[in-house]
Amino acid sequence: MNSLGVKVLAFDTFGTVTDWLTGISGAVAHTVPDVDAADFAREWRRRYSPILARVEAGDLPWRRLDDLQTDTLHEVAAAFDVTLDADQRRALVRAWRAIPGWPDAADGIRRLKRDFVVCALSNGTVALLTDMARHNDFAWDVIGGSDLWRHYKPARETYCGLAELLEVEPNEVMMVATHQADLDAARSFGLRTAFIERPDEWGGEPKDDSGSPDNDFHAPDLLDLARQLGC
């Protein structure tokens, strides 16, 4: 066992192992050709965390991420003054299942898998994350989708739910993410944390998230994290 006693690596997916902007802007360009596809994708992504927070606050009932993404897609389409039919809406929502992995992601996950249990821990559903894994050859041992606990990060039930599922203590799980808020929440529930740099996540827009000295590890990508962990 490594010096930290970590047995499980839990990975954020949207942004940490996948390049959502490239994938979604490509889908938007194909489906809604008369808008700035990158701006449309970024605006859609900006509405992601607020609607999840409304669910966790009890303002909205729990629903699968695809349903919430459909709601925010309606809002973004209205803001861009475009009308989407049912097939277009479905195509765009389903595009989140086929967003590309970062170049280091699949290989990095396989290397880390040699010494750790590697898990997706995401606000996507098990079905969504399974499609994403098959599309990108992500070799997860476990897929921790939000529908397992019917909660969204940063709720305690997600981080500690994975630990309970795998019969380990929270401090034996390390959350791996490019979003410091995700890591701060995980640490507050006893998990270890590793920050991954993804400076291009927003496609050239400044990313106001450079990690924290409170993290156990800080790496430019997953291959470097594997090196730091001796994998």
C-alpha positions as CSV (number, residue, x, y, z in Angstrom):
1,M,0.0,0.0,0.0
2,N,1.2,3.5,-0.7
3,S,2.3,5.8,2.1
4,L,-1.1,7.7,2.1
5,G,-3.0,4.4,2.5
6,V,-5.1,5.2,-0.6
7,K,-6.8,2.2,-2.2
8,V,-9.3,3.9,-4.6
9,L,-8.9,6.7,-7.1
10,A,-12.2,8.4,-7.9
11,F,-12.3,10.6,-11.0
12,D,-14.4,13.5,-11.9
13,T,-15.3,13.1,-15.6
14,F,-16.6,16.3,-17.3
15,G,-13.4,18.4,-17.7
16,T,-11.0,16.1,-15.8
17,V,-10.8,13.1,-18.1
18,T,-12.9,14.5,-21.0
19,D,-12.7,17.6,-23.2
20,W,-16.4,18.6,-23.0
21,L,-15.9,21.9,-25.0
22,T,-14.5,20.2,-28.1
23,G,-17.2,17.5,-28.0
24,I,-20.2,19.7,-27.3
25,S,-19.2,22.6,-29.6
26,G,-18.7,20.0,-32.3
27,A,-22.2,18.7,-31.7
28,V,-23.7,22.2,-31.6
29,A,-21.9,23.1,-34.9
30,H,-23.5,20.1,-36.5
31,T,-26.9,20.5,-35.0
32,V,-27.3,24.3,-34.8
33,P,-25.1,25.7,-37.5
34,D,-26.2,29.3,-37.2
35,V,-24.8,30.0,-33.7
36,D,-21.3,30.4,-32.3
37,A,-20.9,26.8,-31.3
38,A,-18.2,27.3,-28.6
39,D,-20.2,30.2,-27.0
40,F,-23.3,28.0,-27.0
41,A,-21.5,25.1,-25.4
42,R,-19.9,27.3,-22.7
43,E,-23.2,28.9,-21.8
44,W,-24.8,25.5,-21.5
45,R,-22.0,24.3,-19.3
46,R,-22.3,27.4,-17.1
47,R,-25.9,26.4,-16.2
48,Y,-24.8,22.9,-15.1
49,S,-23.7,23.5,-11.5
50,P,-26.6,25.9,-10.6
51,I,-29.3,23.5,-11.6
52,L,-27.6,20.6,-9.7
53,A,-27.4,22.9,-6.7
54,R,-31.1,23.6,-6.9
55,V,-31.7,19.8,-6.8
56,E,-29.5,19.4,-3.7
57,A,-31.2,22.4,-2.0
58,G,-34.6,20.7,-2.5
59,D,-35.9,23.3,-4.9
60,L,-36.2,20.7,-7.6
61,P,-36.8,17.0,-7.4
62,W,-34.0,14.6,-8.2
63,R,-33.9,13.7,-11.9
64,R,-31.3,12.2,-14.1
65,L,-28.7,14.5,-15.5
66,D,-30.0,14.1,-19.1
67,D,-33.3,15.6,-17.9
68,L,-31.6,18.5,-16.2
69,Q,-29.4,19.1,-19.2
70,T,-32.6,19.2,-21.4
71,D,-34.0,21.9,-19.2
72,T,-30.9,24.0,-19.3
73,L,-30.6,23.4,-23.1
74,H,-34.1,25.0,-23.5
75,E,-32.8,28.1,-21.6
76,V,-29.6,28.4,-23.7
77,A,-31.5,27.9,-27.0
78,A,-33.9,30.7,-26.0
79,A,-30.9,32.9,-25.0
80,F,-29.4,32.4,-28.5
81,D,-32.8,32.9,-30.1
82,V,-32.9,29.4,-31.7
83,T,-35.6,26.8,-31.8
84,L,-34.7,23.2,-31.4
85,D,-37.0,20.3,-32.3
86,A,-37.1,17.1,-30.2
87,D,-34.5,15.3,-32.3
88,Q,-32.1,18.2,-32.1
89,R,-32.5,18.4,-28.3
90,R,-32.0,14.7,-27.9
91,A,-28.9,14.7,-30.1
92,L,-27.3,17.5,-28.1
93,V,-28.0,16.0,-24.7
94,R,-26.8,12.6,-25.9
95,A,-23.6,14.2,-27.2
96,W,-22.3,14.4,-23.6
97,R,-21.9,10.6,-23.7
98,A,-19.4,10.9,-26.6
99,I,-17.2,13.8,-25.6
100,P,-13.5,13.0,-26.3
101,G,-11.1,12.1,-23.6
102,W,-8.0,14.3,-23.1
103,P,-5.0,12.7,-24.8
104,D,-3.5,11.4,-21.6
105,A,-6.7,10.2,-20.0
106,A,-7.1,6.6,-21.2
107,D,-3.5,5.7,-20.9
108,G,-3.3,7.4,-17.5
109,I,-6.3,5.5,-16.1
110,R,-4.8,2.2,-17.3
111,R,-1.5,3.0,-15.6
112,L,-3.1,4.0,-12.3
113,K,-5.3,0.9,-12.5
114,R,-2.2,-1.2,-11.9
115,D,-2.0,-0.2,-8.3
116,F,-5.4,1.3,-7.5
117,V,-9.1,0.7,-7.9
118,V,-10.1,3.3,-10.5
119,C,-13.6,4.7,-10.5
120,A,-15.6,7.3,-12.3
121,L,-17.3,9.5,-9.7
122,S,-19.5,11.8,-11.7
123,N,-22.9,13.6,-11.8
124,G,-23.6,11.6,-14.9
125,T,-25.7,8.4,-14.7
126,V,-24.2,4.9,-14.8
127,A,-25.5,4.6,-18.4
128,L,-24.1,7.9,-19.5
129,L,-20.7,7.1,-18.0
130,T,-20.7,3.6,-19.5
131,D,-21.2,5.1,-23.0
132,M,-18.5,7.6,-22.3
133,A,-16.1,4.9,-21.2
134,R,-16.8,2.7,-24.2
135,H,-16.3,5.7,-26.5
136,N,-12.9,6.6,-25.0
137,D,-11.6,3.2,-23.8
138,F,-11.6,4.3,-20.1
139,A,-10.8,1.1,-18.2
140,W,-12.8,1.9,-15.0
141,D,-13.1,-0.8,-12.3
142,V,-16.3,0.8,-11.0
143,I,-18.7,3.4,-12.5
144,G,-20.1,5.7,-9.8
145,G,-23.0,7.4,-11.3
146,S,-25.3,9.9,-9.6
147,D,-28.3,7.5,-10.0
148,L,-26.7,5.1,-7.5
149,W,-27.2,7.6,-4.6
150,R,-29.7,10.0,-6.2
151,H,-27.5,12.9,-5.2
152,Y,-25.2,15.2,-7.0
153,K,-21.7,16.4,-6.1
154,P,-20.8,18.1,-3.8
155,A,-23.2,16.2,-1.6
156,R,-21.7,13.9,1.0
157,E,-23.7,10.9,-0.3
158,T,-21.7,10.9,-3.5
159,Y,-18.2,10.8,-2.0
160,C,-18.9,8.7,1.0
161,G,-21.4,6.6,-1.0
162,L,-18.5,5.4,-3.2
163,A,-16.4,4.6,-0.1
164,E,-19.3,2.6,1.4
165,L,-19.9,0.8,-1.9
166,L,-16.3,-0.3,-2.1
167,E,-16.0,-1.1,1.6
168,V,-13.2,1.3,2.3
169,E,-12.8,4.3,4.6
170,P,-13.2,7.8,3.1
171,N,-9.4,8.5,3.7
172,E,-8.6,5.4,1.6
173,V,-10.3,7.2,-1.4
174,M,-8.6,10.0,-3.4
175,M,-10.7,12.3,-5.5
176,V,-9.0,13.3,-8.8
177,A,-10.4,16.4,-10.4
178,T,-9.6,19.6,-12.2
179,H,-12.2,21.6,-10.2
180,Q,-11.0,22.7,-6.8
181,A,-14.6,23.0,-5.4
182,D,-15.0,19.3,-6.1
183,L,-11.8,18.5,-4.2
184,D,-12.6,20.8,-1.3
185,A,-15.9,19.1,-0.8
186,A,-14.3,15.6,-1.0
187,R,-11.7,16.6,1.5
188,S,-14.4,17.9,3.9
189,F,-15.8,14.4,4.0
190,G,-12.4,12.8,4.7
191,L,-11.1,11.9,1.2
192,R,-7.7,12.6,-0.1
193,T,-7.4,14.9,-3.2
194,A,-5.4,15.3,-6.4
195,F,-5.7,18.3,-8.7
196,I,-5.2,17.9,-12.4
197,E,-4.4,20.9,-14.6
198,R,-6.7,21.3,-17.6
199,P,-6.0,24.9,-18.7
200,D,-7.8,24.4,-22.0
201,E,-11.1,23.2,-20.5
202,W,-12.9,26.4,-21.5
203,G,-11.2,26.7,-24.9
204,G,-9.0,29.8,-24.3
205,E,-11.2,31.5,-21.8
206,P,-9.2,32.0,-18.5
207,K,-9.9,29.3,-16.1
208,D,-10.1,30.6,-12.5
209,D,-9.1,27.4,-10.9
210,S,-5.4,26.6,-10.3
211,G,-5.6,24.2,-7.5
212,S,-4.9,24.5,-3.8
213,P,-1.9,23.7,-1.6
214,D,-4.3,21.7,0.5
215,N,-4.4,19.0,-2.1
216,D,-2.2,15.9,-1.6
217,F,-1.1,15.9,-5.2
218,H,-1.0,18.4,-8.1
219,A,-0.3,17.1,-11.6
220,P,-0.4,18.5,-15.2
221,D,-2.1,15.3,-16.4
222,L,-2.9,11.8,-15.4
223,L,0.3,10.3,-16.7
224,D,2.2,12.6,-14.4
225,L,-0.1,11.7,-11.5
226,A,0.7,8.1,-12.2
227,R,4.4,8.9,-12.1
228,Q,4.0,10.7,-8.8
229,L,2.2,7.7,-7.4
230,G,4.8,5.3,-8.6
231,C,2.6,3.5,-11.1
